[in-house]
Amino acid sequence: MAYFAQINETNVVQRVIAVNDAECLDQYGNENEAIGALFCHNLLGGTWLQTSFNARIRGKFAGIGDIYDPTTDTFNSPPE
């Protein structure tokens, strides 16, 4: 499974969904984030970014309310 977070216009995570790996593969069978994000967009609209439980993608697994920082390309917990 691949996981994608939907962000709004202020980069706040709105929801996170699981996507079958097959929806993220290019014509050569390689996983491609852009293909997975486009799949999510076509299905539900909005802007989508991949996230990962093991933090290898964007620092941490995105949760609702987290903030995406495009400068560091990471998801961060909201300030308390």
C-alpha positions in Angstrom: 0.0 0.0 0.0 1.0 3.6 -0.6 -0.4 6.4 1.5 -1.3 9.9 0.3 -2.2 13.0 2.2 -4.5 15.7 0.8 -3.5 19.2 1.7 -5.5 22.4 1.4 -4.4 25.8 0.0 -2.6 26.6 3.3 -0.8 23.2 3.3 -2.8 21.7 6.1 -3.5 17.9 5.8 -7.2 17.3 5.4 -7.2 13.5 5.1 -4.9 10.5 4.5 -5.8 7.5 2.3 -4.3 4.2 1.4 -3.9 3.5 -2.3 -3.2 0.1 -3.9 0.5 0.0 -5.1 -0.7 -0.8 -8.6 -2.3 2.7 -8.9 1.2 4.2 -8.5 3.2 2.3 -11.1 4.6 3.7 -14.3 4.7 1.8 -17.6 7.9 0.0 -16.4 6.5 -1.1 -13.1 8.3 1.5 -11.0 6.5 3.3 -8.2 5.9 6.9 -9.1 4.5 9.5 -6.6 3.1 11.7 -9.4 1.1 8.9 -10.8 -0.3 8.0 -7.3 -1.1 11.7 -6.6 -2.9 12.0 -10.0 -4.9 8.9 -9.2 -6.0 10.5 -5.9 -6.8 13.8 -7.5 -8.9 12.1 -10.2 -10.7 10.1 -7.6 -11.3 12.8 -5.0 -10.0 16.1 -6.3 -7.5 18.3 -4.5 -3.7 18.3 -4.0 -2.1 15.0 -2.8 1.4 14.2 -1.5 2.8 10.8 -0.6 3.5 10.0 3.0 5.0 6.9 4.7 4.8 5.2 8.1 8.6 4.6 8.2 9.3 8.4 7.7 11.4 7.7 4.6 9.1 10.1 2.8 8.7 13.6 4.1 9.9 13.1 7.7 6.8 11.6 9.3 3.5 9.9 8.5 1.1 12.8 7.8 -1.9 13.1 10.0 -5.0 15.3 9.8 -4.1 18.8 10.9 -0.4 18.4 10.2 1.3 21.0 8.1 3.3 20.4 4.9 6.4 22.6 4.6 7.3 22.9 0.9 10.7 24.4 1.8 11.8 21.3 3.6 9.4 18.9 1.8 8.3 17.5 5.2 5.1 17.1 7.2 5.2 18.7 10.6 2.9 18.6 13.6 0.9 21.8 14.1 2.3 24.3 16.7 0.7 23.8 20.1 
